[in-house]
Amino acid sequence: MTAAGNSVPPRRGTSHGVALFLAIGLTLLICGGRFACYEWMRGEERGDAAPNSGSVQGAAAESAALAAPALVEVGELPPLGASRVLDLESAPAPAASTAASPEWRVRVEVVDAAGPIAGVTVDLSLDRGGRLTPLAVVTTNADGGVDHEVMASVVESVPAVARATVAVVATAHAPRHRLQTLSGTFDAATGACTLRFELVVGAAVRGRVVDSAGAPVEMAMVRGLIAPELRCLGEAWSNRHGAFELPIQSAQ
């Protein structure tokens, strides 16, 4: 016998550990049974007698295929951190328009019975539907001709459907010749407008302007008027000798 004061108490920690181990084992056993029952029910739904290893592997493969991300081939990518340079020089250039705008120009020729007339002043205007727009004042050269280029924006500001009605109005002022005005349209293909004046010789009034002392008066304006309506025939300026010449361009 052992004395009461020297008795050894039982080891409760050991019994508690055994109980915990048994509880965990029992829990795992229950979970495993439920899982096996679940697999058996799925097999019944598919018409299988029992889940076999093949069906389990197939289901696992199907689940892996659905979970795996889809890979899309995007071609060769540049290395990480490398810059991508666009070759603009080798890129195809945009197709140029083949419809070139014509060069709008006016050709003026002035002649009379004796041939070409040099030094003729010609006033050019553009008639756009009844509205006259001054273009330029040109002077014929030794062969009686002169060319004037019209700014494309002036003509092309008119809609294309109405451009055929755009006309050039020209008035030739030639000394000792009658005043003449012509008009013409631009050629749609070449953009050219040619005006040919055939002037008729007229009359002129010549004289000399002096002051009360008989000295010549320079830069005096002389204006010709026809009575009784006082219609103006033209104007002239005296030179340093006081002489002037006033063409009567509408004389018969």
Helices and strands as residue ranges (DSSP letters): G 4-6, H 12-46, H 53-67, E 105-112, E 115-116, E 121-128, E 131-139, E 145-149, H 152-156, G 160-165, E 167-173, E 180-185, E 192-198, E 203-208, E 221-226, E 231-237, E 243-248
